[in-house]
Amino acid sequence: MTIKRLIDLTLASVALVLLAPVLLLVALLIKLDSAGPVFFRQERMGKGVQPFLIYKFRTMVVGAPQMGGSLTLGQDPRITRLGGVLRKTKVDELPQLLNILRGEMGFVGPRPEVRKYVEMFPVEFEQILQIRPGLTDLASLKYRDESELLGSFTNAEEAYVQVILPDKIRLAQQYLQSSSVLFDVTLICKTLLRVSRL
C-alpha cells in the first residue's frame, strides 16, 4: 500500500465518522425536499480506464438524465431547491468518501469523467487514468463554477468538448508531472479554502 493510499484511507475513515451526523441530516433533508432516492449513482471511468459507480447526494429531480443532457447548465431547472445549496457548497460530493474507501477514488486526482467523454480522448485518458481519480484536482479549482460557465455558451456540449475538457486534460497531465504528498495537501487546503468562502 502506498503512502498516498494510506493517507486517503485514514482521512476518509475519520471524515466519515466525524461527518456522520451531517450526512444523516442531509439525507433526511433530501427525502423531505423531493421525491426520490437519497443518492445519485452514475458510471464514471476510473484507474486503468475501468468503470465504477460514483456516489453523490441527489441534487436533481428523478428522471433528470432523460430530461436533459449529462451537462448541468447554469440555473438548470432539473436541480431541486436543496440541490442548489448542496452543489454550491459541494456537500453533494461527500458520499464519494465511500468511493475512496472502496479504492475507486482518492482525495486528489483527475475528476472522473463519464465514458462518453473518455472515449473521445482515449490516448489522453489512458495516460491520465494510470492513477485513481479524485475528489479534487487542479481543474476542480479552475472550473469551480463550471455549470455557470457552460450556461453562457450557445452550444454547451460543443464548448465542453472543444474548450473545457481539453483544458481539464492538460491540467490532469500537469498534475501527473507534479504529483507528491505535499502537492496533494496543498490542493486539498486550496479546495477547502474555496468552499469556506461561500
Long-range contacts (C-beta under 8 A, 24 or more apart in sequence): 3-181, 4-106, 4-181, 4-184, 5-103, 5-106, 7-107, 7-181, 7-184, 8-100, 8-106, 8-107, 9-100, 9-101, 11-100, 11-107, 12-97, 12-100, 12-101, 12-107, 13-101, 15-97, 16-97, 16-98, 16-101, 19-94, 19-97, 22-91, 22-94, 23-94, 23-95, 26-57, 26-86, 26-91, 26-94, 27-57, 29-82, 30-57, 30-58, 30-82, 33-80, 33-81, 33-82, 33-83, 34-61, 34-62, 34-80, 34-81, 34-82, 34-83, 35-62, 36-61, 36-62, 37-62, 39-95, 42-114, 43-114, 43-115, 44-112, 44-113, 44-114, 44-115, 44-133, 45-112, 45-113, 45-114, 45-115, 45-118, 45-125, 45-129, 45-133, 46-104, 46-105, 46-112, 46-129, 46-132, 46-133, 47-104, 47-129, 47-130, 47-131, 47-132, 47-133, 48-129, 48-130, 49-118, 49-125, 49-126, 49-129, 51-115, 52-99, 52-102, 52-104, 52-112, 54-96, 54-99, 54-104, 54-105, 54-112, 55-95, 55-96, 55-98, 55-99, 56-92, 56-93, 56-95, 56-96, 57-86, 57-91, 57-92, 57-94, 57-95, 58-83, 59-83, 59-84, 59-86, 59-87, 59-92, 69-156, 69-157, 70-114, 70-116, 71-147, 71-150, 71-156, 71-157, 71-160, 72-147, 72-150, 73-147, 73-150, 73-151, 73-156, 74-147, 74-148, 74-150, 74-151, 74-152, 75-151, 76-147, 87-147, 88-198, 89-195, 89-198, 90-195, 93-135, 96-135, 100-135, 103-132, 104-132, 104-133, 105-132, 105-133, 105-134, 105-135, 106-131, 106-132, 106-133, 106-134, 106-135, 107-134, 107-135, 107-136, 107-184, 107-188, 108-134, 108-135, 108-136, 108-137, 108-175, 108-183, 108-184, 108-187, 108-188, 109-133, 109-134, 109-137, 109-175, 110-134, 110-137, 110-139, 110-168, 110-172, 110-175, 111-136, 111-137, 111-139, 111-140, 111-168, 113-165, 117-160, 117-161, 117-165, 120-161, 120-165, 121-165, 121-166, 121-169, 124-169, 124-173, 125-169, 127-173, 127-176, 128-169, 128-172, 128-173, 128-176, 130-176, 131-176, 131-179, 135-191, 136-187, 136-188, 136-191, 137-171, 137-172, 137-175, 137-187, 138-171, 138-172, 138-174, 138-175, 138-187, 139-167, 139-168, 139-171, 139-172, 140-191, 141-187, 141-190, 141-191, 141-194, 142-167, 142-171, 143-168, 144-194
